[in-house]
Amino acid sequence: MNPHYSGVAERAAHRCKYCQAPEAVFNFPFEVEHIIPPGRGGADEDANRALSCRSCNVFKSDHVEATDPLTGTRVPLFDPRRQRWQEHFRAEQGIGHLVGLTSVGRATINLLQMSG
């Protein structure tokens, strides 16, 4: 297990910082990921780590930006350490479908395939 897991998971309240899925419904711990991958200039420090479910982490890979499907503009991906989730996303009640409220939200949902 990642040596940073305990602190990162506690800070994230054991939820994926991208799709907000609760870790408790899965049969394994979520992953500690770099928001900006070291290969893209990101620091290997706590401020650059986030808890991510396997699905979000796989689709995010080493991406730091994506295309907003509404405007076609390249924008940075959602940064869970510097941005508020509620400003970029909304979960539709009852069905859990995620809606992007901003270009960052839409691009992140699209790239990470958060609402399939």
C-alpha positions as CSV (number, residue, x, y, z in Angstrom):
1,M,0.0,0.0,0.0
2,N,1.2,3.5,-0.7
3,P,2.9,5.0,2.3
4,H,0.9,8.2,2.0
5,Y,-2.4,6.4,1.8
6,S,-3.6,6.9,5.5
7,G,-3.1,10.7,5.5
8,V,-4.5,11.2,2.0
9,A,-7.5,9.0,2.6
10,E,-8.3,10.6,5.9
11,R,-8.1,14.1,4.3
12,A,-10.4,13.0,1.5
13,A,-12.9,11.4,3.9
14,H,-12.3,8.2,2.0
15,R,-14.0,9.5,-1.1
16,C,-12.5,9.8,-4.6
17,K,-11.6,13.5,-5.0
18,Y,-12.8,13.4,-8.7
19,C,-16.1,11.5,-8.9
20,Q,-16.8,11.6,-5.1
21,A,-17.4,7.8,-4.9
22,P,-17.2,6.5,-1.3
23,E,-14.4,4.1,-0.8
24,A,-16.5,2.0,1.5
25,V,-18.6,0.5,-1.3
26,F,-15.5,-1.0,-3.0
27,N,-13.7,-4.1,-1.8
28,F,-10.2,-2.5,-1.9
29,P,-8.6,0.8,-0.9
30,F,-8.5,3.7,-3.4
31,E,-5.3,4.9,-4.9
32,V,-3.1,7.9,-4.0
33,E,-2.4,9.8,-7.2
34,H,-0.4,12.8,-8.2
35,I,-2.7,15.6,-9.4
36,I,0.1,16.8,-11.6
37,P,2.3,13.8,-12.4
38,P,6.0,14.1,-11.6
39,G,6.7,13.4,-15.3
40,R,4.7,16.6,-16.0
41,G,6.6,18.7,-13.4
42,G,4.5,17.9,-10.4
43,A,6.1,17.7,-7.0
44,D,6.1,14.5,-5.0
45,E,4.6,16.2,-2.0
46,D,1.4,16.1,0.0
47,A,-0.1,19.1,-1.7
48,N,0.1,17.3,-5.0
49,R,-1.6,14.0,-3.8
50,A,-5.2,13.1,-4.0
51,L,-7.3,10.0,-3.3
52,S,-8.7,8.5,-6.5
53,C,-10.8,5.5,-7.3
54,R,-9.2,3.1,-9.7
55,S,-11.4,4.1,-12.6
56,C,-10.7,7.9,-12.3
57,N,-7.0,7.2,-11.8
58,V,-6.7,5.0,-14.9
59,F,-8.5,7.4,-17.2
60,K,-6.7,10.4,-15.8
61,S,-3.3,8.7,-16.3
62,D,-0.7,11.5,-16.8
63,H,-3.2,14.0,-18.2
64,V,-3.2,17.5,-16.8
65,E,-5.7,19.0,-19.3
66,A,-8.6,17.9,-21.5
67,T,-11.0,19.2,-24.1
68,D,-14.3,20.7,-22.9
69,P,-16.9,18.8,-25.1
70,L,-19.2,21.8,-25.2
71,T,-16.7,24.4,-26.4
72,G,-13.8,22.3,-27.9
73,T,-11.4,24.3,-25.8
74,R,-8.4,22.7,-24.0
75,V,-8.6,23.4,-20.3
76,P,-6.8,22.2,-17.1
77,L,-8.3,19.2,-15.4
78,F,-10.1,19.7,-12.0
79,D,-7.5,20.1,-9.2
80,P,-9.1,18.7,-6.0
81,R,-6.5,20.4,-3.8
82,R,-7.0,23.9,-5.2
83,Q,-10.6,23.9,-6.5
84,R,-14.0,23.3,-4.9
85,W,-15.8,20.3,-6.3
86,Q,-19.2,22.0,-6.0
87,E,-18.1,24.8,-8.2
88,H,-17.4,22.5,-11.1
89,F,-19.7,19.5,-10.7
90,R,-23.2,18.6,-9.6
91,A,-24.6,15.2,-8.9
92,E,-28.2,14.7,-10.2
93,Q,-30.3,13.5,-7.3
94,G,-31.6,10.0,-7.4
95,I,-29.4,8.7,-10.3
96,G,-26.0,10.0,-9.3
97,H,-25.2,11.3,-12.8
98,L,-22.5,13.9,-12.7
99,V,-23.0,17.2,-14.6
100,G,-20.1,19.6,-15.4
101,L,-20.9,23.1,-14.4
102,T,-17.8,24.7,-15.9
103,S,-15.4,23.9,-18.8
104,V,-13.1,22.3,-16.2
105,G,-15.9,20.1,-14.9
106,R,-17.1,19.1,-18.3
107,A,-13.6,18.3,-19.6
108,T,-12.8,16.3,-16.4
109,I,-16.0,14.3,-16.6
110,N,-15.4,13.6,-20.3
111,L,-11.8,12.5,-19.9
112,L,-12.3,10.5,-16.7
113,Q,-15.5,9.0,-18.1
114,M,-17.2,9.8,-14.8
115,S,-20.8,9.6,-16.0
116,G,-21.1,6.7,-18.3
